[in-house]
Each structure stands twice: as structure tokens, then as C-alpha cells.
Amino acid sequence: MSRILIGLLLLVLLLAPAIPGGSDSETPELEDPGITSVEQRRLLAELKENQLRQQQQLQELENREMALKLLQDEVDKKLDELQRLRLQVEKLLAEKDAREQAKVEELAQMYNRMDSARAAAILQELDQELAVAILGGMKARSAGKVLAGMEGEKAARISQAYSTLKQD
């Protein structure tokens, strides 16, 4: 019998907000004329308290969800900005590489027109990577004459690096 009564009480609590003139969740009425025992009033009070607690928890979850949504939007904006900056940096690096390549090609043309002994002496003093890049831009015949004019060890190292340059 008490289970049926508890079930009915639960049903009343759940349907009360939907019934016009039903109990207001802000001011719960414990003095319901259909409730006669102290135990029933205690159960009703517990049920109303639980309902209020659940509503508060639901509101808190909704607030957290909204805060998470705002944070997610902010993170998405930051990621978009980072992507834009990354593309900008890549573009600037590509432009820099193109300018450097143009300068190396210009140097290669200068060394092509230069006396091979003089070019060999200068290239021998340069950084190996730059020397290889310049030789790579020169005509094969001119590059061969320049390498022939270098000291043996330096010419061998540059030739070895040059061979890997041509494979790339």
C-alpha cells in the first residue's frame, strides 16, 4: 500500500507543474489536504527537495555546457588565427628562399664570366653549401674548370656535395 502511495506522490509531483494552479516549485506547500500522515508529508518534502536539487543540477549543467561552448568557440578562433599565421610564415619563407635562389643564380652567372683560377680561389674560401649552390648554377664546363683550379681536398668535398645536389 505504501509503495502505491509513494508512486502516486511521485506522479503528483511530476505532473503538478503541468496542472494549472499546481504547486509552485518556489514555495512548496506541505499542507496538502490529501496527505494525512507525518510520514507522507516527510516523503513529499523529500521529493520536492530532490526535485529542486535536480533542477539546480540541470541548470548548473546547462551553465557549464554554455561555458564550454564559449571556450570551444574561442579555441576555434585561436586555431584559425594560428593557421593563418602559419600560412603567412610559410609564404614569407618561400619568398625569402626565392630571393636567395635568385641571388645564388646571379652569383653563378658572375662566376661563369670570371676567370676560372680567380673563381676557384674565391669559391675555395666560401662556405661549402654556398659554393656548391653557386657551382650548381654554373655551366658544367665552367664549373669543371673552377673545380680543377681548387686544392684537391676542398675540390673533393665540394664535388661530393655537388653530386648529392644534382640528385635532389
C-alpha positions, 0 to 999 in steps of 0.5 A: 500500500505504501509503495502505491502511495509513494508512486502516486506522490511521485506522479503528483509531483511530476505532473503538478507543474503541468496542472494549472494552479499546481504547486509552485516549485518556489514555495512548496506547500506541505499542507496538502489536504490529501496527505494525512500522515507525518510520514507522507508529508516527510516523503513529499518534502523529500521529493520536492527537495530532490526535485529542486536539487535536480533542477539546480543540477540541470541548470548548473549543467546547462551553465557549464555546457554554455561555458564550454561552448564559449571556450570551444568557440574561442579555441576555434578562433585561436586555431584559425588565427594560428593557421593563418599565421602559419600560412603567412610564415610559410609564404614569407619563407618561400619568398625569402628562399626565392630571393636567395635562389635568385641571388645564388643564380646571379652569383653563378652567372658572375662566376661563369664570366670570371676567370676560372683560377680567380673563381676557384680561389674565391669559391675555395674560401666560401662556405661549402653549401654556398659554393656548391649552390653557386657551382650548381648554377654554373655551366658544367664546363665552367664549373669543371674548370673552377673545380680543377683550379681548387686544392684537391681536398676542398675540390673533393668535398665540394664535388661530393656535395655537388653530386648529392645536389644534382640528385635532389 
